[in-house]
């Protein structure tokens, strides 16, 4: 997207749409009188009467009749009481504006940045929130319909009306656009059908991403996984005709490969449940069981674009979980990459097996801290609902730092306990070191706790995104389908770590 220089006068705005923030106390906004004078005196009355709505996240669109104006339409975003306006609410308002802009087929937009500022929200923050909201909000799910010939219009140019330093405003927008575009890429991966996004194709995507951003990439195929003894991911893959892949992306920011954060994603491209077969309704949507992998790839895209001063490794274990005469079964005993053995009690508890090998491999590749992400359990939805990501950790300070980043992106994370009694149940087996399914109670804790058995003392956070990775219906930032959850939080956390290192 082209970001043009700032505009100082409403008369010089040349775009399809001018976006304006409007509140109940609009008269206090600098240049509001100038805006009303140029676009017409009725503006003042329309705000007072409610024809231009000022409630938070309300959207009002009106055509422009001023002959001197070079803008076709005005789009007002309601801010409510400006004094209590939060960044989260403003970002959501821009998300709804993004949906409206897409319907309006606007490709050239202008933003009156100063109409959104408060004592707490600076113009460069406005531009950042606008980019995130508009780009995510305008996202649409790709489809394969043969009857659709409607041209998809994207925003190609944005300009700003602001008295602030233009470089800061432009930088804020660019960063927000990078973050949001990565979220949209992750969404597209999640929404893609399992027959079109296999493990090998997911690996191909990672290779292209590495080429684009000069990242180091390694793809382990089935023969290499067998040679390394990655028995957990291989067990899950046994019923499939599609080969598994262990995908590694490395971004090295410093001369020495040290102080490395590892992002580990579950990349199960379709999950039948195996012999512990899912129900006919529960199996629908399992193309999205690689939401953790999508989050890692999205975060690595941002890292490649923004180049933070922090070493990062992304590891994705990818396979599907199918049924055949070769598939693994309940009562099987497998040997993982770490050497630990596992008694299989539930073949639908496959994600933790894939991640067991993946986190162990990330450690071997030099990760000093770990965050794993997975659409792991329905139990997290039972515990927390669809709008909260569940978390486990073995390092409270590490987790608190991560939550700071999550608060900035407004992606809600809630920690659950992992007790010694939970660990004992995971380790309870007459024939192996561990079992992969201690019971339906505390399901999210047992799933994440199982992965923790392969982490050791490495500072670690487990994120169960089974509820938050997929939206059941349209929402402020997008349509029904994949959400790209945790992409922005991971990138924000890495940036936070990089800045703390520099200080």
Helices and strands as residue ranges (DSSP letters): E 2-3, G 10-12, E 14-22, G 26-28, H 32-39, H 42-49, E 59-63, E 70-78, G 82-84, H 87-104, E 108-112, G 113-115, H 123-137, E 157-161, H 166-191, H 199-213, E 216-220, H 222-228, H 231-237, E 245-251, E 260-271, G 286-288, H 291-306, E 311-321, E 333-335, E 341-343, H 351-364, E 367-374, H 379-384, E 389-393, H 396-409, E 413-415, H 420-426, E 434-435, H 443-452, E 459-464, E 470-471, E 481-482, H 487-502
